């Protein structure tokens, strides 16, 4: 079980979204892949946050990764995105997202959202390290009651999150946020994953 990335994204009702803070643990990737993987995880986080309606939670699977998203909406218009492997359990992932969003709104004034570069939230890295083991989430399981009252939508593929007729490959190609190297890494990884499908 592995946590790769934890991001808090500002998702306004109109206008572009922006990542306010992000922590990642890419130690399981080779040194040469880390830059491309990090860029793709940022892109993936922002994309699923934008496409999750306010007040909802969902899990989106892409290849061997799952993005757990909680778009809290409200006055802050914040969404939390946790990217994990497929083995990481859903309940602790959403408990962690709720805790991180509560902590972020308590420590970072809304007036700083306009300047993400000036936001300091080292707790994101601490949470990412501490909750690599989902059993550590027991301390925040009191939030579970809130989760039980909310519907968590599980999408089997990112295509179900995208707009009708929209493909992830096209989004990656058009993206200004990804370098040519990251786009090539995505295409290569997709080819390697598709070559081993048994019919």
Z-matrix of the N, CA and C atoms (Angstrom, degrees):
N
C 1 1.442
C 2 1.518 1 109.20
N 3 1.328 2 115.00 1 136.61
C 4 1.465 3 118.78 2 -173.01
C 5 1.521 4 111.13 3 -147.77
N 6 1.326 5 115.67 4 136.32
C 7 1.463 6 123.02 5 169.65
C 8 1.526 7 106.36 6 -101.11
N 9 1.317 8 117.07 7 127.71
C 10 1.461 9 121.05 8 -179.45
C 11 1.523 10 113.08 9 -102.47
N 12 1.329 11 116.70 10 -39.52
C 13 1.461 12 118.86 11 -172.04
C 14 1.523 13 110.37 12 -151.40
N 15 1.328 14 115.03 13 144.04
C 16 1.461 15 122.90 14 175.84
C 17 1.522 16 106.83 15 -133.56
N 18 1.339 17 116.52 16 120.62
C 19 1.462 18 120.39 17 -176.85
C 20 1.521 19 110.72 18 -132.14
N 21 1.324 20 115.31 19 148.48
C 22 1.461 21 121.87 20 171.36
C 23 1.525 22 105.84 21 -117.26
N 24 1.333 23 114.69 22 122.21
C 25 1.461 24 121.74 23 -173.32
C 26 1.525 25 109.40 24 -117.70
N 27 1.331 26 115.71 25 133.03
C 28 1.459 27 121.27 26 173.45
C 29 1.523 28 106.94 27 -84.01
N 30 1.345 29 116.66 28 119.62
C 31 1.462 30 121.85 29 -176.73
C 32 1.536 31 108.32 30 -120.24
N 33 1.349 32 117.22 31 83.84
C 34 1.463 33 119.36 32 -178.59
C 35 1.533 34 111.41 33 -69.82
N 36 1.332 35 116.20 34 158.10
C 37 1.464 36 120.74 35 -179.81
C 38 1.527 37 110.60 36 -62.41
N 39 1.322 38 116.32 37 -33.95
C 40 1.462 39 120.31 38 176.23
C 41 1.527 40 107.38 39 -136.54
N 42 1.305 41 115.91 40 147.90
C 43 1.460 42 119.98 41 -178.70
C 44 1.517 43 111.36 42 99.00
N 45 1.315 44 115.23 43 177.04
C 46 1.462 45 121.58 44 -175.41
C 47 1.525 46 111.30 45 -79.38
N 48 1.309 47 115.04 46 146.17
C 49 1.465 48 119.95 47 174.78
C 50 1.524 49 108.81 48 -83.25
N 51 1.339 50 115.63 49 162.97
C 52 1.459 51 119.63 50 177.67
C 53 1.524 52 109.37 51 -147.98
N 54 1.325 53 115.34 52 145.74
C 55 1.457 54 121.38 53 178.33
C 56 1.518 55 108.18 54 -83.06
N 57 1.325 56 116.67 55 120.50
C 58 1.461 57 121.11 56 -177.51
C 59 1.526 58 111.40 57 -85.63
N 60 1.324 59 116.88 58 -37.62
C 61 1.463 60 121.05 59 176.68
C 62 1.513 61 108.80 60 -155.38
N 63 1.324 62 116.51 61 148.72
C 64 1.460 63 120.65 62 178.66
C 65 1.516 64 109.27 63 -151.00
N 66 1.328 65 114.71 64 138.06
C 67 1.464 66 121.53 65 174.19
C 68 1.515 67 106.87 66 -125.05
N 69 1.326 68 117.00 67 145.35
C 70 1.461 69 119.05 68 179.24
C 71 1.518 70 110.69 69 -144.47
N 72 1.331 71 114.04 70 153.69
C 73 1.460 72 122.48 71 174.75
C 74 1.517 73 106.66 72 -126.72
N 75 1.330 74 115.69 73 98.54
C 76 1.463 75 121.31 74 -176.67
C 77 1.527 76 111.34 75 -108.74
N 78 1.324 77 115.94 76 23.19
C 79 1.463 78 120.71 77 -176.36
C 80 1.528 79 112.82 78 -64.61
N 81 1.321 80 118.10 79 -19.33
C 82 1.471 81 120.13 80 179.84
C 83 1.530 82 112.02 81 -81.66
N 84 1.330 83 117.51 82 -5.37
C 85 1.460 84 121.90 83 178.06
C 86 1.525 85 108.85 84 -101.95
N 87 1.332 86 115.64 85 156.15
C 88 1.458 87 118.78 86 178.77
C 89 1.532 88 109.01 87 -67.31
N 90 1.318 89 115.70 88 157.25
C 91 1.456 90 121.77 89 -178.05
C 92 1.526 91 110.91 90 -54.08
N 93 1.331 92 117.31 91 -39.73
C 94 1.455 93 121.83 92 -175.70
C 95 1.524 94 112.97 93 -74.94
N 96 1.319 95 117.84 94 -20.54
C 97 1.461 96 121.62 95 -179.78
C 98 1.528 97 112.58 96 -90.07
N 99 1.300 98 117.83 97 -19.83
C 100 1.471 99 120.94 98 -170.31
C 101 1.522 100 113.87 99 -58.18
N 102 1.332 101 117.95 100 -41.71
C 103 1.470 102 120.23 101 -179.67
C 104 1.517 103 111.54 102 -61.97
N 105 1.320 104 116.45 103 -47.14
C 106 1.464 105 120.91 104 -179.57
C 107 1.525 106 111.49 105 -67.09
N 108 1.328 107 116.88 106 -41.93
C 109 1.469 108 120.48 107 179.26
C 110 1.527 109 109.71 108 -63.99
N 111 1.324 110 117.04 109 -42.59
C 112 1.462 111 120.93 110 178.88
C 113 1.519 112 112.09 111 -61.30
N 114 1.335 113 117.01 112 -44.38
C 115 1.465 114 120.87 113 177.77
C 116 1.520 115 110.58 114 -61.71
N 117 1.342 116 116.40 115 -44.08
C 118 1.458 117 119.12 116 -178.33
C 119 1.525 118 111.21 117 -65.81
N 120 1.326 119 117.87 118 -38.59
C 121 1.464 120 119.98 119 179.20
C 122 1.525 121 111.06 120 -66.35
N 123 1.328 122 117.66 121 -36.02
C 124 1.468 123 120.80 122 175.28
C 125 1.527 124 110.54 123 -63.93
N 126 1.316 125 115.76 124 -45.11
C 127 1.461 126 121.92 125 178.84
C 128 1.535 127 110.57 126 -62.47
N 129 1.325 128 116.65 127 -45.94
C 130 1.465 129 122.96 128 179.99
C 131 1.526 130 110.31 129 -61.89
N 132 1.339 131 116.90 130 -44.50
C 133 1.465 132 121.67 131 -179.94
C 134 1.525 133 111.10 132 -60.29
N 135 1.316 134 115.93 133 -47.95
C 136 1.460 135 120.63 134 -177.85
C 137 1.532 136 110.65 135 -65.34
N 138 1.318 137 117.13 136 -41.37
C 139 1.467 138 121.67 137 -178.28
C 140 1.525 139 111.49 138 -63.48
N 141 1.343 140 117.75 139 -48.35
C 142 1.470 141 119.06 140 -178.37
C 143 1.523 142 111.46 141 -71.35
N 144 1.331 143 117.93 142 -30.34
C 145 1.474 144 120.40 143 177.00
C 146 1.524 145 109.80 144 -64.96
N 147 1.335 146 116.74 145 -43.16
C 148 1.465 147 121.20 146 -179.79
C 149 1.522 148 111.59 147 -64.32
N 150 1.330 149 117.08 148 -29.98
C 151 1.456 150 120.88 149 -174.36
C 152 1.531 151 113.58 150 -100.74
N 153 1.308 152 116.44 151 12.37
C 154 1.464 153 120.72 152 174.45
C 155 1.529 154 107.60 153 -104.66
N 156 1.332 155 117.27 154 119.06
C 157 1.471 156 119.41 155 -178.68
C 158 1.528 157 111.96 156 -59.73
N 159 1.320 158 116.00 157 148.48
C 160 1.466 159 121.90 158 179.71
C 161 1.521 160 110.01 159 -57.73
N 162 1.329 161 115.28 160 136.63
C 163 1.458 162 121.22 161 179.03
C 164 1.517 163 114.22 162 85.07
N 165 1.325 164 117.94 163 6.08
C 166 1.465 165 120.15 164 -177.64
C 167 1.520 166 112.22 165 -120.18
N 168 1.332 167 113.01 166 159.20
C 169 1.462 168 122.31 167 174.40
C 170 1.519 169 107.33 168 -120.23
N 171 1.332 170 116.01 169 147.45
C 172 1.454 171 119.57 170 173.36
C 173 1.518 172 109.53 171 -157.39
N 174 1.326 173 114.20 172 158.35
C 175 1.460 174 121.25 173 175.03
C 176 1.517 175 107.46 174 -117.76
N 177 1.327 176 115.75 175 130.35
C 178 1.454 177 121.48 176 -176.69
C 179 1.524 178 108.55 177 -122.38
N 180 1.321 179 115.69 178 124.40
C 181 1.465 180 120.40 179 -178.52
C 182 1.515 181 110.18 180 -98.79
N 183 1.317 182 116.69 181 134.90
C 184 1.460 183 123.61 182 174.05
C 185 1.517 184 107.19 183 -139.21
N 186 1.341 185 115.55 184 114.44
C 187 1.469 186 121.82 185 -174.78
C 188 1.531 187 109.69 186 52.92
N 189 1.331 188 117.77 187 -121.56
C 190 1.473 189 120.67 188 -177.40
C 191 1.521 190 112.90 189 -94.71
N 192 1.321 191 117.74 190 9.58
C 193 1.456 192 121.79 191 -175.78
C 194 1.521 193 110.88 192 -114.24
N 195 1.326 194 115.35 193 151.88
C 196 1.462 195 121.24 194 175.08
C 197 1.526 196 107.50 195 -129.36
N 198 1.322 197 115.47 196 127.15
C 199 1.464 198 120.95 197 175.26
C 200 1.522 199 107.45 198 -100.39
N 201 1.317 200 116.42 199 116.75
C 202 1.458 201 122.52 200 175.30
C 203 1.527 202 105.72 201 -94.87
N 204 1.323 203 117.04 202 124.18
C 205 1.457 204 121.92 203 -173.55
C 206 1.522 205 109.96 204 -123.95
N 207 1.322 206 115.60 205 134.68
C 208 1.462 207 121.43 206 172.39
C 209 1.518 208 106.72 207 -128.35
N 210 1.337 209 116.52 208 105.07
C 211 1.460 210 121.47 209 176.71
C 212 1.518 211 106.46 210 -93.28
N 213 1.313 212 115.95 211 99.22
C 214 1.457 213 120.77 212 -174.49
C 215 1.525 214 111.78 213 -72.48
N 216 1.335 215 117.07 214 -26.54
C 217 1.463 216 119.32 215 179.68
C 218 1.508 217 110.75 216 65.57
N 219 1.320 218 117.60 217 -136.09
C 220 1.458 219 122.13 218 178.72
C 221 1.515 220 112.20 219 66.86
N 222 1.314 221 115.57 220 -161.26
C 223 1.470 222 121.49 221 -177.06
C 224 1.527 223 111.62 222 -66.16
N 225 1.338 224 116.87 223 -35.07
C 226 1.472 225 119.45 224 -177.62
C 227 1.522 226 112.53 225 -76.07
N 228 1.328 227 117.71 226 -28.63
C 229 1.473 228 123.27 227 -178.05
C 230 1.526 229 111.62 228 57.25
N 231 1.332 230 115.56 229 46.81
C 232 1.467 231 121.09 230 -178.64
C 233 1.524 232 111.48 231 -106.83
N 234 1.320 233 114.62 232 148.56
C 235 1.468 234 121.72 233 172.77
C 236 1.524 235 107.41 234 -129.91
N 237 1.329 236 116.05 235 141.14
C 238 1.458 237 121.67 236 173.88
C 239 1.519 238 108.52 237 -106.73
N 240 1.335 239 116.67 238 138.09
C 241 1.465 240 121.36 239 -179.98
C 242 1.525 241 108.19 240 -130.14
N 243 1.332 242 115.69 241 126.05
C 244 1.459 243 122.79 242 178.64
C 245 1.518 244 107.59 243 -119.95
N 246 1.331 245 117.73 244 119.09
C 247 1.463 246 121.49 245 178.46
C 248 1.520 247 108.20 246 -101.55
N 249 1.343 248 115.14 247 125.06
C 250 1.459 249 122.46 248 -176.22
C 251 1.524 250 109.59 249 -130.73
N 252 1.331 251 115.02 250 175.50
C 253 1.462 252 118.42 251 168.32
C 254 1.535 253 107.41 252 -81.05
N 255 1.334 254 116.86 253 177.51
C 256 1.462 255 120.35 254 -176.21
C 257 1.529 256 113.20 255 -71.83
N 258 1.314 257 117.65 256 -17.98
C 259 1.460 258 121.04 257 -176.47
C 260 1.525 259 113.30 258 -83.03
N 261 1.325 260 117.96 259 -20.44
C 262 1.467 261 120.19 260 -176.52
C 263 1.531 262 108.94 261 -67.11
N 264 1.348 263 118.19 262 128.35
C 265 1.467 264 120.20 263 -176.39
C 266 1.533 265 113.46 264 -68.50
N 267 1.331 266 114.32 265 148.37
C 268 1.459 267 121.42 266 -174.97
C 269 1.533 268 112.20 267 -69.46
N 270 1.319 269 117.67 268 -43.74
C 271 1.466 270 119.78 269 -174.05
C 272 1.534 271 113.18 270 -61.28
N 273 1.331 272 119.50 271 -49.53
C 274 1.473 273 117.92 272 176.79
C 275 1.535 274 112.75 273 -63.87
N 276 1.342 275 117.28 274 -31.07
C 277 1.467 276 119.94 275 179.00
C 278 1.526 277 110.30 276 -61.91
N 279 1.324 278 117.44 277 -45.82
C 280 1.464 279 119.74 278 -179.34
C 281 1.523 280 111.85 279 -74.46
N 282 1.314 281 117.56 280 -30.93
C 283 1.465 282 119.85 281 174.57
C 284 1.528 283 109.83 282 -63.15
N 285 1.331 284 116.05 283 -42.94
C 286 1.464 285 120.78 284 178.77
C 287 1.531 286 110.82 285 -63.48
N 288 1.331 287 117.63 286 -43.12
C 289 1.466 288 120.16 287 179.83
C 290 1.524 289 111.40 288 -61.44
N 291 1.320 290 117.09 289 -41.77
C 292 1.464 291 120.39 290 178.69
C 293 1.520 292 110.44 291 -62.31
N 294 1.330 293 116.76 292 -44.35
C 295 1.464 294 121.74 293 -179.82
C 296 1.530 295 111.03 294 -63.35
N 297 1.338 296 116.74 295 -44.06
C 298 1.469 297 120.95 296 -178.63
C 299 1.534 298 110.55 297 -64.67
N 300 1.333 299 117.73 298 -43.31
C 301 1.461 300 120.15 299 179.28
C 302 1.533 301 111.37 300 -64.37
N 303 1.341 302 116.84 301 -40.48
C 304 1.471 303 119.94 302 176.32
C 305 1.522 304 110.96 303 -60.96
N 306 1.323 305 115.90 304 -45.51
C 307 1.459 306 121.87 305 -178.75
C 308 1.534 307 110.79 306 -64.41
N 309 1.334 308 116.32 307 -43.20
C 310 1.466 309 121.21 308 -178.76
C 311 1.525 310 110.82 309 -62.65
N 312 1.343 311 117.32 310 -46.88
C 313 1.469 312 119.87 311 -178.29
C 314 1.527 313 111.47 312 -67.56
N 315 1.336 314 117.29 313 -27.87
C 316 1.463 315 120.40 314 178.23
C 317 1.529 316 111.91 315 -74.94
N 318 1.334 317 117.46 316 -31.37
C 319 1.466 318 120.76 317 -173.50
C 320 1.525 319 115.14 318 -102.10
N 321 1.324 320 117.33 319 -22.27
C 322 1.467 321 119.86 320 -176.86
C 323 1.527 322 108.86 321 -115.71
N 324 1.336 323 117.79 322 115.85
C 325 1.468 324 120.33 323 179.83
C 326 1.529 325 111.03 324 -64.73
N 327 1.319 326 115.47 325 146.19
C 328 1.461 327 120.86 326 -178.48
C 329 1.529 328 111.83 327 -61.64
N 330 1.316 329 117.38 328 -24.68
C 331 1.465 330 121.14 329 179.71
C 332 1.537 331 111.79 330 -65.02
N 333 1.326 332 117.94 331 -20.91
C 334 1.471 333 121.03 332 -179.97
C 335 1.524 334 113.17 333 -84.70
N 336 1.330 335 118.31 334 -9.99
C 337 1.465 336 121.14 335 -177.09
C 338 1.526 337 112.34 336 -61.34
N 339 1.346 338 117.10 337 -27.73
C 340 1.460 339 120.78 338 -179.01
C 341 1.521 340 112.17 339 -69.11
N 342 1.345 341 117.51 340 -20.45
C 343 1.463 342 121.93 341 -179.36
C 344 1.529 343 109.61 342 -125.47
N 345 1.356 344 117.52 343 79.05
C 346 1.468 345 120.36 344 -176.46
C 347 1.529 346 114.02 345 -58.71
N 348 1.332 347 117.25 346 -27.77
C 349 1.469 348 120.03 347 -179.03
C 350 1.524 349 111.19 348 -65.61
N 351 1.330 350 116.98 349 -26.17
C 352 1.457 351 120.83 350 -178.39
C 353 1.525 352 114.13 351 -88.96
N 354 1.329 353 117.43 352 0.68
C 355 1.467 354 120.90 353 -177.45
C 356 1.519 355 109.98 354 -85.16
N 357 1.314 356 115.78 355 127.64
C 358 1.459 357 121.24 356 175.45
C 359 1.524 358 108.21 357 -114.94
N 360 1.337 359 115.89 358 116.47
C 361 1.461 360 120.88 359 179.22
C 362 1.534 361 108.35 360 -141.89
N 363 1.360 362 116.39 361 73.61
C 364 1.467 363 119.97 362 -177.38
C 365 1.532 364 112.89 363 -65.40
N 366 1.330 365 116.62 364 -14.49
C 367 1.457 366 120.46 365 179.92
C 368 1.527 367 111.63 366 -60.96
N 369 1.343 368 117.80 367 -27.27
C 370 1.468 369 120.65 368 179.62
C 371 1.530 370 110.33 369 -59.87
N 372 1.315 371 117.12 370 -44.38
C 373 1.470 372 121.29 371 178.34
C 374 1.523 373 110.53 372 -65.82
N 375 1.327 374 116.80 373 -40.79
C 376 1.470 375 120.64 374 179.11
C 377 1.525 376 110.89 375 -62.76
N 378 1.336 377 117.01 376 -43.53
C 379 1.468 378 120.19 377 178.32
C 380 1.527 379 111.17 378 -63.06
N 381 1.332 380 115.92 379 -42.52
C 382 1.468 381 120.18 380 -178.66
C 383 1.520 382 110.92 381 -61.21
N 384 1.328 383 117.19 382 -39.31
C 385 1.468 384 120.51 383 178.99
C 386 1.519 385 111.42 384 -73.55
N 387 1.328 386 116.86 385 -45.15
C 388 1.457 387 121.06 386 -175.12
C 389 1.520 388 112.95 387 -64.95
N 390 1.329 389 116.97 388 -38.72
C 391 1.457 390 120.57 389 -173.64
C 392 1.521 391 113.98 390 -97.15
N 393 1.344 392 117.10 391 19.97
C 394 1.468 393 119.49 392 170.31
C 395 1.532 394 109.23 393 -57.13
N 396 1.324 395 115.68 394 -34.14
C 397 1.462 396 121.83 395 174.90
C 398 1.526 397 106.78 396 -96.97
N 399 1.333 398 118.83 397 112.95
C 400 1.470 399 120.27 398 -175.66
C 401 1.526 400 113.64 399 -62.38
N 402 1.329 401 117.79 400 -18.20
C 403 1.467 402 119.58 401 177.78
C 404 1.526 403 110.92 402 -66.74
N 405 1.334 404 117.02 403 -20.72
C 406 1.457 405 120.41 404 176.92
C 407 1.527 406 111.30 405 -68.08
N 408 1.319 407 115.79 406 -18.18
C 409 1.466 408 120.23 407 -178.63
C 410 1.523 409 111.74 408 -72.35
N 411 1.339 410 118.08 409 -6.36
C 412 1.464 411 120.45 410 -179.64
C 413 1.524 412 111.82 411 -55.34
N 414 1.327 413 117.13 412 -32.75
C 415 1.459 414 120.68 413 -178.99
C 416 1.525 415 111.63 414 -65.59
N 417 1.318 416 116.47 415 -22.11
C 418 1.469 417 118.23 416 -179.50
C 419 1.524 418 111.99 417 -112.63
N 420 1.305 419 118.17 418 16.80
C 421 1.457 420 121.02 419 -178.29
C 422 1.531 421 113.19 420 -71.18
N 423 1.319 422 117.90 421 -10.67
C 424 1.465 423 118.76 422 176.55
C 425 1.519 424 110.76 423 -62.85
N 426 1.323 425 116.19 424 -22.67
C 427 1.458 426 121.20 425 177.44
C 428 1.530 427 109.92 426 -71.98
N 429 1.321 428 117.28 427 -14.68
C 430 1.446 429 122.01 428 -175.88
C 431 1.524 430 112.93 429 -58.01
N 432 1.300 431 117.55 430 -32.58
C 433 1.455 432 120.30 431 -180.00
C 434 1.531 433 110.10 432 -60.22
N 435 1.335 434 115.90 433 -40.51
C 436 1.464 435 119.64 434 177.30
C 437 1.529 436 110.46 435 -62.60
N 438 1.338 437 116.54 436 -40.12
C 439 1.459 438 120.59 437 179.51
C 440 1.520 439 111.63 438 -63.58
N 441 1.315 440 116.82 439 -40.27
C 442 1.449 441 120.31 440 -178.20
C 443 1.521 442 111.75 441 -63.43
N 444 1.324 443 116.61 442 -24.62
C 445 1.457 444 120.52 443 -179.74
C 446 1.523 445 111.97 444 -87.68
N 447 1.315 446 117.06 445 -4.00
C 448 1.450 447 121.13 446 -176.90
C 449 1.522 448 109.73 447 -118.06
N 450 1.290 449 115.98 448 145.33
C 451 1.463 450 120.39 449 -179.84
C 452 1.525 451 109.00 450 -84.15
N 453 1.332 452 115.58 451 128.88
C 454 1.463 453 120.74 452 175.32
C 455 1.530 454 107.21 453 -104.05
N 456 1.313 455 115.56 454 119.98
C 457 1.449 456 120.52 455 -178.16
C 458 1.527 457 108.40 456 -92.47
N 459 1.305 458 116.26 457 124.92
C 460 1.458 459 120.35 458 178.23
C 461 1.519 460 108.38 459 -104.59
N 462 1.305 461 115.46 460 116.71
C 463 1.455 462 120.59 461 176.03
C 464 1.514 463 107.46 462 -99.26
N 465 1.321 464 116.28 463 132.97
C 466 1.449 465 119.79 464 -178.33
C 467 1.522 466 112.20 465 -75.13
N 468 1.323 467 118.12 466 -27.32
C 469 1.465 468 120.17 467 179.62
C 470 1.520 469 109.37 468 -139.44
N 471 1.305 470 115.55 469 159.60
C 472 1.466 471 119.25 470 177.85
C 473 1.521 472 110.46 471 -67.98
N 474 1.344 473 117.30 472 -24.41
C 475 1.454 474 120.03 473 -179.66
C 476 1.521 475 111.64 474 -58.34
N 477 1.330 476 117.16 475 -31.70
C 478 1.468 477 119.66 476 -179.75
C 479 1.531 478 111.64 477 -71.96
N 480 1.331 479 118.10 478 -17.28
C 481 1.464 480 121.91 479 178.17
C 482 1.528 481 110.40 480 -88.89
N 483 1.307 482 115.76 481 -29.14
C 484 1.451 483 120.22 482 -177.20
C 485 1.520 484 110.45 483 -71.93
N 486 1.320 485 115.92 484 161.01
C 487 1.455 486 120.61 485 179.29
C 488 1.522 487 109.81 486 -70.75
N 489 1.321 488 116.36 487 156.71
C 490 1.468 489 121.32 488 -177.37
C 491 1.526 490 110.58 489 -52.96
N 492 1.309 491 115.91 490 130.00
C 493 1.456 492 121.09 491 178.70
C 494 1.515 493 114.21 492 81.90
N 495 1.324 494 118.05 493 -5.23
C 496 1.465 495 122.00 494 -178.06
C 497 1.526 496 108.82 495 -91.11
N 498 1.298 497 117.61 496 136.81
C 499 1.464 498 122.72 497 -179.43
C 500 1.525 499 109.37 498 -118.80
N 501 1.346 500 116.15 499 144.98
C 502 1.457 501 120.68 500 178.61
C 503 1.527 502 110.17 501 -60.18
N 504 1.342 503 116.96 502 -39.17
C 505 1.470 504 119.93 503 179.53
C 506 1.535 505 110.90 504 -57.31
N 507 1.338 506 116.36 505 -42.25
C 508 1.473 507 120.04 506 179.62
C 509 1.520 508 111.23 507 -67.63
N 510 1.333 509 116.84 508 -40.37
C 511 1.473 510 120.28 509 177.47
C 512 1.524 511 110.82 510 -60.97
N 513 1.329 512 116.27 511 -43.93
C 514 1.466 513 120.79 512 179.25
C 515 1.526 514 109.86 513 -61.63
N 516 1.348 515 117.04 514 -45.51
C 517 1.466 516 120.72 515 -179.68
C 518 1.515 517 112.20 516 -61.00
N 519 1.354 518 117.80 517 -39.28
C 520 1.467 519 121.54 518 -176.43
C 521 1.526 520 112.94 519 -83.99
N 522 1.294 521 118.12 520 -14.06
C 523 1.457 522 121.25 521 -172.31
C 524 1.526 523 112.32 522 -65.85
N 525 1.324 524 114.42 523 133.58
C 526 1.458 525 121.05 524 174.39
C 527 1.531 526 110.52 525 -87.35
N 528 1.364 527 116.25 526 -15.27
C 529 1.461 528 121.02 527 -175.57
C 530 1.527 529 112.28 528 -81.33
N 531 1.336 530 117.45 529 -15.14
C 532 1.465 531 120.48 530 -177.87
C 533 1.522 532 110.06 531 -106.92
N 534 1.319 533 115.75 532 137.61
C 535 1.459 534 120.49 533 176.62
C 536 1.523 535 109.26 534 -76.87
N 537 1.326 536 116.76 535 166.03
C 538 1.462 537 121.18 536 177.76
C 539 1.531 538 110.42 537 -59.36
N 540 1.327 539 116.76 538 -36.77
C 541 1.464 540 121.33 539 179.15
C 542 1.530 541 110.82 540 -64.19
N 543 1.332 542 117.57 541 -41.43
C 544 1.465 543 120.98 542 179.60
C 545 1.521 544 110.91 543 -68.14
N 546 1.339 545 116.61 544 -37.92
C 547 1.467 546 119.74 545 177.60
C 548 1.528 547 110.06 546 -63.73
N 549 1.334 548 116.10 547 -41.01
C 550 1.469 549 120.09 548 178.99
C 551 1.524 550 110.36 549 -66.34
N 552 1.342 551 117.10 550 -39.61
C 553 1.467 552 121.17 551 177.62
C 554 1.524 553 110.15 552 -60.13
N 555 1.327 554 118.04 553 -43.58
C 556 1.466 555 122.08 554 179.75
C 557 1.525 556 110.29 555 -60.91
N 558 1.336 557 116.69 556 -47.14
C 559 1.459 558 120.25 557 -177.52
C 560 1.528 559 111.12 558 -65.47
N 561 1.332 560 117.13 559 -40.21
C 562 1.460 561 121.10 560 178.80
C 563 1.528 562 110.70 561 -65.30
N 564 1.327 563 116.72 562 -44.72
C 565 1.469 564 120.51 563 179.40
C 566 1.521 565 110.61 564 -62.65
N 567 1.321 566 116.97 565 -38.97
C 568 1.469 567 120.61 566 -179.83
C 569 1.524 568 110.17 567 -65.80
N 570 1.343 569 117.20 568 -40.96
C 571 1.471 570 120.69 569 178.37
C 572 1.523 571 110.59 570 -63.49
N 573 1.335 572 116.80 571 -43.56
C 574 1.463 573 119.95 572 -179.24
C 575 1.514 574 111.46 573 -64.59
N 576 1.330 575 117.96 574 -38.03
C 577 1.457 576 121.14 575 179.45
C 578 1.518 577 112.00 576 -72.35
N 579 1.336 578 118.38 577 -29.63
C 580 1.461 579 120.14 578 -177.09
C 581 1.521 580 112.26 579 -85.54
N 582 1.319 581 118.34 580 -16.70
C 583 1.456 582 119.64 581 -177.65
C 584 1.516 583 112.70 582 -72.69
N 585 1.315 584 117.10 583 -16.93
C 586 1.455 585 119.70 584 -172.93
C 587 1.528 586 113.17 585 -107.08
N 588 1.322 587 117.23 586 17.06
C 589 1.465 588 120.00 587 -178.82
C 590 1.523 589 108.84 588 -77.41
N 591 1.314 590 116.38 589 130.32
C 592 1.477 591 121.54 590 178.37
C 593 1.504 592 108.30 591 -97.25
N 594 1.316 593 116.12 592 126.70
C 595 1.471 594 120.16 593 -178.93
C 596 1.511 595 110.33 594 -90.50
